[in-house]
Amino acid sequence: MQLKRVVVTGLGALTPIGNNIQEYWDALISGKSGAAPITYYDTEKHKTKFACEVKNFNIEDFMDRKEARRMDKFAQYAVAASEEAIKDAGITDTNVDRHRVGVIWGAGIGGLETFQEEVLSYAKGDGTPRFNPFFIPKMIADIAPAHISMRNGFMGPNYTTVSACASSANALIDAFNYIRLGMCDIIISGGSEAAVTIAGMGGFNSMQALSTRNDSPETASRPFDATRDGFVLGEGAGALVLEEYEHAIARGAKIYCEVGGGGMSSDAYHLTAPHPEGLGVIAVMNNTLRDAGMNPEEVDHINTHGTSTPLGDVAELKAISHVFGAHAKNININSTKSMTGHLLGAAGAIEAIASILSIKHGIVPPTINHTTVDENINPELNLTLNAAQKRDVKVAMSNTFGFGGHNACVLFKKLV
């Protein structure tokens, strides 16, 4: 069977550093941090008092207040980002077969705020179960692609992938496969998350996963730095329109790049910690290169998972050195989480977008907040520290890993 080519024809973003693609890209290139004190609740008794919140977002720009009340924030974010991507791709009622347009979305947690509010409300009562009738439809992780599908009449495959922080990267790989197998013409894919809540922050703090640099939130996310002390929680959404190449050409769509391949693996090691030698990461990058039919020497840029955790950063860079050998020092490696924080299930989507825009614009965003060399990290690696670097990026890889040992990697390449 001849596999079909898959391209990216639309992008949408709602992030802690920009509420659309242009704002997001401008902030990435300028090295802007999205971290700041939390505004959603009183943090006085909390260990970590900051996060990367979405700022100046008004859901009523996208829907009326009644409809918005029936959605958790993670679904609202999904609708906002997907609408930008669909408009960017130029999808209309007349240029697509809506039975062959699907929505495959990623969310690691889903409606955590809704769950928190409903349970706390019940706990304050007399024990009578009085729950909002929209409690379950707002909370379940699959509801975000359902809303995107219903708003646009897309009648192809519609579901959510859940693999912790690898969720939206897995969604992209699924979408890629459906299209190249000829099962769909277009799939809206990506991910969203809204876990900056009392439960979300408290849960991650109890695991000692979050940075506690409360005196300097904007510098707290510092991947690869020797003084890193955990990740900074972020929120938002990223949406990509993946489309079969000939279909995109036929309707005159603009094309950002081609999806070259995707890979998955499992660490099979620990609930939350990566394998110290990065064995699962080695496997996922090798699987991706094999799927794309490419050699390691062809890769110009890697957007790492790079969460700013003591164990994870070292393991991932060890894996890169292992897979790419002498060529590793020629690759522009970065972590955009230094600016956006960690968007959990949405991380793979917004980082895929950053990789695609690096191909489009010929520049790699920086890894900000780096001040102290970590002696456990190969000094020959170009980690794109503190300032963006111009680079003709022909091939970019985006790594995303999740609790449970879930590893996913997507490769994008300049269209030729």
Secondary structure, DSSP 8 states (H G I E B T S, - for coil): -----EEEEEEEEEBTTBSSHHHHHHHHHHT----EE--SS--TT-S--EEB---S--GGGTS-HHHHHTS-HHHHHHHHHHHHHHHHHT--SSSS-GGGEEEEEE-SS-SHHHHHHHHHHHHHTTS-----TTHHHHHSTTHHHHHHHHHHT--S-EEEE--GGGHHHHHHHHHHHHHHTTS-SEEEEEEEE---SHHHHHHHHHTT-B---TT-GGGT--TT-TT---B-BB-EEEEEEEEEHHHHHHTT----EEEEEEEEEE--S-SSS--TT-HHHHHHHHHHHHHHT--GGG--EEE----S-HHHHHHHHHHHHHHHGGGGGGSEEE-THHHH-B-GGGHHHHHHHHHHHHHHHTEE--B-S--S--TTS-TTSB--BSS-EE---SEEEEEEEETTTEEEEEEEE---
